[in-house]
Amino acid sequence: MEIINLIFNGENMRTVIILMAIFFSVKLSELRLEKKIDGLDRKIDENERKLDLKLDAKLKEGFANFHALLKANDFAHLNRTIKALTFTLEKNNVLNPEDKKYIDSHLDEK
């Protein structure tokens, strides 16, 4: 009986209540912190998605510009090569005038 009286003693009860209040306030603070961290994680994920979309758009635009430039340079190089070959064939009297007109009409002048 003395143990039960000691546990339910007024002073001990106040200490138990204070300890329980501290425990629950710590748990409540942990839950609030977890909720805030989850919210921040969601915002970070959302911002990463937005950034990824912008980067993807810029990369696509850059690759399209690069491809167009590369294509233009390839055709320019091919045109120069064809002109040099037709000049050499014409100089050596291997190329007929009709063939030269046909080749010249199909050269891409960009």
N, CA and C atoms as a LAMMPS dump frame, in Angstrom:
ITEM: TIMESTEP
0
ITEM: NUMBER OF ATOMS
330
ITEM: BOX BOUNDS ff ff ff
-5.0000000000000000e+02 5.0000000000000000e+02
-5.0000000000000000e+02 5.0000000000000000e+02
-5.0000000000000000e+02 5.0000000000000000e+02
ITEM: ATOMS id mol type element x y z
1 1 1 N 0.808 -1.195 0
2 1 2 C 0 0 0
3 1 3 C 0.852 1.259 0
4 2 1 N 1.971 1.165 0.638
5 2 2 C 2.829 2.338 0.692
6 2 3 C 3.316 2.714 -0.701
7 3 1 N 3.548 1.724 -1.558
8 3 2 C 4.024 2.001 -2.922
9 3 3 C 2.933 2.725 -3.707
10 4 1 N 1.692 2.254 -3.567
11 4 2 C 0.574 2.894 -4.272
12 4 3 C 0.386 4.314 -3.758
13 5 1 N 0.511 4.497 -2.478
14 5 2 C 0.408 5.848 -1.915
15 5 3 C 1.542 6.733 -2.412
16 6 1 N 2.73 6.154 -2.551
17 6 2 C 3.887 6.894 -3.031
18 6 3 C 3.689 7.311 -4.491
19 7 1 N 3.142 6.398 -5.327
20 7 2 C 2.916 6.704 -6.743
21 7 3 C 1.856 7.772 -6.897
22 8 1 N 0.789 7.644 -6.155
23 8 2 C -0.312 8.593 -6.288
24 8 3 C -0.181 9.795 -5.368
25 9 1 N 0.972 9.951 -4.821
26 9 2 C 1.257 11.11 -3.992
27 9 3 C 1.087 12.356 -4.869
28 10 1 N 0.591 13.413 -4.314
29 10 2 C 0.306 14.644 -5.063
30 10 3 C 1.518 15.196 -5.788
31 11 1 N 2.638 15.204 -5.136
32 11 2 C 3.867 15.744 -5.738
33 11 3 C 4.306 14.871 -6.9
34 12 1 N 4.247 13.567 -6.737
35 12 2 C 4.638 12.643 -7.809
36 12 3 C 3.68 12.735 -8.988
37 13 1 N 2.403 12.923 -8.707
38 13 2 C 1.423 13.036 -9.785
39 13 3 C 1.714 14.274 -10.634
40 14 1 N 2.075 15.38 -9.991
41 14 2 C 2.418 16.579 -10.75
42 14 3 C 3.639 16.328 -11.626
43 15 1 N 4.606 15.62 -11.106
44 15 2 C 5.818 15.3 -11.873
45 15 3 C 5.473 14.403 -13.059
46 16 1 N 4.625 13.404 -12.843
47 16 2 C 4.212 12.502 -13.921
48 16 3 C 3.455 13.285 -14.984
49 17 1 N 2.558 14.167 -14.559
50 17 2 C 1.783 14.967 -15.509
51 17 3 C 2.709 15.882 -16.313
52 18 1 N 3.68 16.497 -15.655
53 18 2 C 4.628 17.375 -16.346
54 18 3 C 5.458 16.559 -17.353
55 19 1 N 5.936 15.375 -16.923
56 19 2 C 6.715 14.522 -17.836
57 19 3 C 5.877 14.075 -19.035
58 20 1 N 4.613 13.749 -18.772
59 20 2 C 3.735 13.34 -19.881
60 20 3 C 3.486 14.522 -20.817
61 21 1 N 3.313 15.703 -20.276
62 21 2 C 3.103 16.893 -21.105
63 21 3 C 4.334 17.164 -21.962
64 22 1 N 5.505 17.031 -21.361
65 22 2 C 6.75 17.208 -22.121
66 22 3 C 6.848 16.164 -23.228
67 23 1 N 6.554 14.912 -22.898
68 23 2 C 6.614 13.825 -23.872
69 23 3 C 5.672 14.09 -25.053
70 24 1 N 4.42 14.449 -24.753
71 24 2 C 3.452 14.694 -25.817
72 24 3 C 3.795 15.946 -26.637
73 25 1 N 4.346 16.962 -25.991
74 25 2 C 4.725 18.162 -26.746
75 25 3 C 5.909 17.861 -27.681
76 26 1 N 6.829 17.002 -27.232
77 26 2 C 7.942 16.601 -28.092
78 26 3 C 7.412 15.795 -29.283
79 27 1 N 6.5 14.868 -29.022
80 27 2 C 5.909 14.059 -30.103
81 27 3 C 5.147 14.949 -31.083
82 28 1 N 4.38 15.905 -30.547
83 28 2 C 3.635 16.812 -31.392
84 28 3 C 4.586 17.655 -32.25
85 29 1 N 5.682 18.11 -31.652
86 29 2 C 6.681 18.878 -32.398
87 29 3 C 7.304 18.023 -33.507
88 30 1 N 7.575 16.746 -33.212
89 30 2 C 8.124 15.84 -34.228
90 30 3 C 7.147 15.671 -35.387
91 31 1 N 5.867 15.504 -35.071
92 31 2 C 4.858 15.35 -36.127
93 31 3 C 4.766 16.608 -36.986
94 32 1 N 4.786 17.774 -36.348
95 32 2 C 4.745 19.036 -37.103
96 32 3 C 5.984 19.171 -37.993
97 33 1 N 7.131 18.811 -37.45
98 33 2 C 8.376 18.891 -38.211
99 33 3 C 8.342 17.941 -39.414
100 34 1 N 7.864 16.725 -39.214
101 34 2 C 7.738 15.765 -40.314
102 34 3 C 6.798 16.299 -41.392
103 35 1 N 5.698 16.922 -40.961
104 35 2 C 4.731 17.483 -41.917
105 35 3 C 5.378 18.61 -42.72
106 36 1 N 6.141 19.475 -42.053
107 36 2 C 6.829 20.563 -42.75
108 36 3 C 7.874 20.012 -43.72
109 37 1 N 8.606 18.992 -43.284
110 37 2 C 9.628 18.382 -44.151
111 37 3 C 8.969 17.753 -45.379
112 38 1 N 7.837 17.085 -45.182
113 38 2 C 7.11 16.503 -46.325
114 38 3 C 6.668 17.594 -47.292
115 39 1 N 6.176 18.688 -46.758
116 39 2 C 5.765 19.808 -47.603
117 39 3 C 6.941 20.386 -48.38
118 40 1 N 8.085 20.523 -47.706
119 40 2 C 9.283 21.028 -48.384
120 40 3 C 9.76 20.051 -49.456
121 41 1 N 9.704 18.754 -49.153
122 41 2 C 10.086 17.745 -50.144
123 41 3 C 9.209 17.843 -51.382
124 42 1 N 7.905 18.038 -51.176
125 42 2 C 6.983 18.167 -52.313
126 42 3 C 7.308 19.41 -53.137
127 43 1 N 7.595 20.522 -52.447
128 43 2 C 7.946 21.75 -53.161
129 43 3 C 9.243 21.577 -53.945
130 44 1 N 10.22 20.906 -53.348
131 44 2 C 11.489 20.656 -54.037
132 44 3 C 11.248 19.784 -55.259
133 45 1 N 10.463 18.727 -55.117
134 45 2 C 10.155 17.857 -56.257
135 45 3 C 9.451 18.631 -57.359
136 46 1 N 8.511 19.477 -56.972
137 46 2 C 7.765 20.274 -57.956
138 46 3 C 8.701 21.233 -58.693
139 47 1 N 9.587 21.885 -57.942
140 47 2 C 10.55 22.803 -58.558
141 47 3 C 11.521 22.055 -59.462
142 48 1 N 11.942 20.863 -59.064
143 48 2 C 12.821 20.056 -59.907
144 48 3 C 12.133 19.692 -61.215
145 49 1 N 10.849 19.335 -61.136
146 49 2 C 10.098 19.002 -62.36
147 49 3 C 10.018 20.205 -63.289
148 50 1 N 9.718 21.383 -62.714
149 50 2 C 9.641 22.601 -63.524
150 50 3 C 10.997 22.899 -64.167
151 51 1 N 12.055 22.75 -63.391
152 51 2 C 13.397 22.999 -63.911
153 51 3 C 13.747 21.991 -64.998
154 52 1 N 13.39 20.729 -64.782
155 52 2 C 13.647 19.697 -65.795
156 52 3 C 12.921 20.008 -67.098
157 53 1 N 11.674 20.484 -66.995
158 53 2 C 10.914 20.834 -68.203
159 53 3 C 11.576 21.984 -68.951
160 54 1 N 12.032 22.997 -68.185
161 54 2 C 12.708 24.129 -68.832
162 54 3 C 14.001 23.67 -69.483
163 55 1 N 14.763 22.847 -68.769
164 55 2 C 16.023 22.369 -69.336
165 55 3 C 15.782 21.51 -70.567
166 56 1 N 14.759 20.648 -70.504
167 56 2 C 14.426 19.82 -71.664
168 56 3 C 14.072 20.682 -72.866
169 57 1 N 13.289 21.726 -72.634
170 57 2 C 12.903 22.615 -73.735
171 57 3 C 14.125 23.313 -74.326
172 58 1 N 15.01 23.78 -73.446
173 58 2 C 16.217 24.455 -73.936
174 58 3 C 17.13 23.477 -74.674
175 59 1 N 17.243 22.26 -74.16
176 59 2 C 18.064 21.26 -74.835
177 59 3 C 17.49 20.91 -76.203
178 60 1 N 16.169 20.733 -76.28
179 60 2 C 15.539 20.429 -77.568
180 60 3 C 15.768 21.562 -78.555
181 61 1 N 15.61 22.79 -78.087
182 61 2 C 15.827 23.947 -78.952
183 61 3 C 17.287 24.003 -79.412
184 62 1 N 18.198 23.774 -78.477
185 62 2 C 19.621 23.784 -78.812
186 62 3 C 19.976 22.697 -79.806
187 63 1 N 19.447 21.483 -79.598
188 63 2 C 19.723 20.394 -80.536
189 63 3 C 19.112 20.671 -81.907
190 64 1 N 17.922 21.276 -81.927
191 64 2 C 17.297 21.608 -83.211
192 64 3 C 18.147 22.633 -83.959
193 65 1 N 18.618 23.656 -83.237
194 65 2 C 19.491 24.661 -83.864
195 65 3 C 20.797 24.036 -84.345
196 66 1 N 21.366 23.174 -83.519
197 66 2 C 22.61 22.5 -83.881
198 66 3 C 22.403 21.615 -85.116
199 67 1 N 21.286 20.889 -85.13
200 67 2 C 20.985 20.007 -86.261
201 67 3 C 20.81 20.817 -87.544
202 68 1 N 20.102 21.949 -87.449
203 68 2 C 19.904 22.801 -88.629
204 68 3 C 21.233 23.347 -89.133
205 69 1 N 22.079 23.778 -88.21
206 69 2 C 23.392 24.295 -88.591
207 69 3 C 24.246 23.198 -89.21
208 70 1 N 24.219 22.033 -88.603
209 70 2 C 24.988 20.903 -89.127
210 70 3 C 24.494 20.51 -90.516
211 71 1 N 23.175 20.482 -90.68
212 71 2 C 22.594 20.133 -91.969
213 71 3 C 22.989 21.159 -93.03
214 72 1 N 22.922 22.442 -92.681
215 72 2 C 23.308 23.499 -93.621
216 72 3 C 24.775 23.374 -94.007
217 73 1 N 25.623 23.083 -93.024
218 73 2 C 27.05 22.94 -93.31
219 73 3 C 27.32 21.699 -94.152
220 74 1 N 26.587 20.624 -93.898
221 74 2 C 26.767 19.411 -94.694
222 74 3 C 26.411 19.668 -96.15
223 75 1 N 25.267 20.347 -96.385
224 75 2 C 24.865 20.631 -97.757
225 75 3 C 25.859 21.58 -98.424
226 76 1 N 26.341 22.555 -97.68
227 76 2 C 27.321 23.485 -98.239
228 76 3 C 28.586 22.725 -98.639
229 77 1 N 29.024 21.836 -97.791
230 77 2 C 30.22 21.035 -98.088
231 77 3 C 29.974 20.133 -99.301
232 78 1 N 28.803 19.495 -99.336
233 78 2 C 28.482 18.642 -100.485
234 78 3 C 28.415 19.447 -101.776
235 79 1 N 27.814 20.617 -101.706
236 79 2 C 27.731 21.461 -102.894
237 79 3 C 29.111 21.843 -103.409
238 80 1 N 30.008 22.216 -102.491
239 80 2 C 31.371 22.572 -102.902
240 80 3 C 32.077 21.38 -103.53
241 81 1 N 31.866 20.207 -102.932
242 81 2 C 32.497 18.992 -103.464
243 81 3 C 31.967 18.661 -104.86
244 82 1 N 30.647 18.759 -105.031
245 82 2 C 30.042 18.46 -106.335
246 82 3 C 30.517 19.469 -107.379
247 83 1 N 30.577 20.75 -106.989
248 83 2 C 31.06 21.77 -107.929
249 83 3 C 32.498 21.494 -108.342
250 84 1 N 33.336 21.109 -107.382
251 84 2 C 34.738 20.806 -107.704
252 84 3 C 34.825 19.595 -108.629
253 85 1 N 34.019 18.574 -108.365
254 85 2 C 34.042 17.382 -109.228
255 85 3 C 33.528 17.692 -110.634
256 86 1 N 32.443 18.452 -110.717
257 86 2 C 31.917 18.791 -112.052
258 86 3 C 32.904 19.659 -112.818
259 87 1 N 33.588 20.567 -112.101
260 87 2 C 34.6 21.39 -112.758
261 87 3 C 35.72 20.521 -113.311
262 88 1 N 36.179 19.554 -112.5
263 88 2 C 37.256 18.663 -112.947
264 88 3 C 36.803 17.811 -114.127
265 89 1 N 35.595 17.271 -114.051
266 89 2 C 35.076 16.45 -115.159
267 89 3 C 34.877 17.29 -116.42
268 90 1 N 34.402 18.501 -116.237
269 90 2 C 34.189 19.383 -117.391
270 90 3 C 35.524 19.778 -118.015
271 91 1 N 36.515 20.067 -117.19
272 91 2 C 37.851 20.457 -117.667
273 91 3 C 38.496 19.329 -118.463
274 92 1 N 38.243 18.098 -118.028
275 92 2 C 38.827 16.928 -118.702
276 92 3 C 37.919 16.405 -119.824
277 93 1 N 36.909 17.168 -120.171
278 93 2 C 35.98 16.826 -121.255
279 93 3 C 35.282 15.487 -121.036
280 94 1 N 34.972 15.171 -119.815
281 94 2 C 34.27 13.933 -119.502
282 94 3 C 32.781 14.223 -119.287
283 95 1 N 32.461 15.435 -118.907
284 95 2 C 31.084 15.798 -118.569
285 95 3 C 30.405 16.479 -119.753
286 96 1 N 29.252 15.972 -120.134
287 96 2 C 28.466 16.566 -121.213
288 96 3 C 27.805 17.847 -120.713
289 97 1 N 27.55 18.826 -121.603
290 97 2 C 26.884 20.067 -121.182
291 97 3 C 25.499 19.821 -120.592
292 98 1 N 24.757 18.82 -121.112
293 98 2 C 23.433 18.516 -120.554
294 98 3 C 23.541 17.999 -119.117
295 99 1 N 24.557 17.168 -118.881
296 99 2 C 24.767 16.638 -117.522
297 99 3 C 25.143 17.762 -116.557
298 100 1 N 25.974 18.691 -117.021
299 100 2 C 26.364 19.824 -116.172
300 100 3 C 25.142 20.664 -115.817
301 101 1 N 24.259 20.931 -116.786
302 101 2 C 23.037 21.695 -116.506
303 101 3 C 22.168 20.961 -115.479
304 102 1 N 22.076 19.641 -115.628
305 102 2 C 21.27 18.839 -114.687
306 102 3 C 21.853 18.929 -113.276
307 103 1 N 23.172 18.784 -113.172
308 103 2 C 23.84 18.835 -111.852
309 103 3 C 23.661 20.223 -111.245
310 104 1 N 23.904 21.256 -112.042
311 104 2 C 23.788 22.632 -111.528
312 104 3 C 22.356 22.927 -111.064
313 105 1 N 21.362 22.366 -111.747
314 105 2 C 19.982 22.636 -111.35
315 105 3 C 19.6 21.96 -110.032
316 106 1 N 20.34 20.942 -109.64
317 106 2 C 20.036 20.238 -108.399
318 106 3 C 20.928 20.609 -107.217
319 107 1 N 21.843 21.527 -107.434
320 107 2 C 22.699 21.974 -106.32
321 107 3 C 21.879 22.858 -105.395
322 108 1 N 22.076 22.688 -104.115
323 108 2 C 21.377 23.476 -103.103
324 108 3 C 22.221 24.71 -102.813
325 109 1 N 21.739 25.87 -103.187
326 109 2 C 22.503 27.122 -103.041
327 109 3 C 22.131 27.822 -101.734
328 110 1 N 22.559 27.304 -100.625
329 110 2 C 22.256 27.924 -99.328
330 110 3 C 23.503 28.539 -98.751
